[in-house]
Amino acid sequence: IASALRPHQGVLCADTGHIASHETGAIEATGHKVLILPHQGGKITPEQVRSFAEGHWADETREHIPQPGMVYISNTTESGTAYTKPELRALSACCRELGLPLYLDGARLGYALSAMEDDLSFPDVARYCDAFTIGGTKQGLLYGEALVITNPVLQKDFRYHIKQRGGMLGKGFLMGLQFDAILSDGLYLSLARHANAQALRIREGFSVQGVSFYSDSVSNQQFPILMEGQIASLAENFVFSRIARLDNQRWATRFCTSWATLPKDVDQLLESIMGLSTS
């Protein structure tokens, strides 16, 4: 992001986006403001981007305000939702019309593509995004993310930025070998399908017990809304997190599966869910 932006520019993203809500303020530490938009199921829309950009250029005092210079999204989103092909295509068209590069954070890209397998593909992501990452760490690799820059303008001098930001590894080919292996023979998406399938089992288990959800997640992150007593009961044997307090008794929680989640462990969780009280 820092390599793509001029010093006076900021990056647009959902208010739940990692660069806004996590990463210890890493983007702003490079001197670039994160310009947040209210998320809609974890996503942002072309209408929001257009409204923000047009509002900026219509402001007679705009030189006092960071200029929008890029759009950032994640897929899957922080809400576990995934962009459809029409949604990504429309957002891409808007960004290109406005001259804003579109960058997709794909830390969980496999989980998104496997959830939308009949709709969105790797070639689609490459076609509609100016840059995107292919997650490794969250999908079974020892370490690393693969950055793909499809826009030639953003490619220029990028290796200088890698070096300057401390990202050039002495033995970076080892990371490449991992991606070469996991992207062969469909392994990348196969591992993601497994994680999604286990997460949807968890979702179904909570649904049968009448538990509602904070978001309509289709992927490996599920967000059941639980009472304090239910949280205490499940926390005795399982690790999950609270993400938002809804009132004095209810929390939105997050249960996450991965390539390594064992079906028998999900079985145990489902047994515990069946035994939950209503308070």
Order of alpha helices (4+ residues) and beta strands (2+ residues): beta-alpha-alpha-beta-alpha-beta-alpha-beta-alpha-alpha-beta-beta-alpha-alpha-alpha-alpha-beta-beta-alpha-beta-beta-alpha
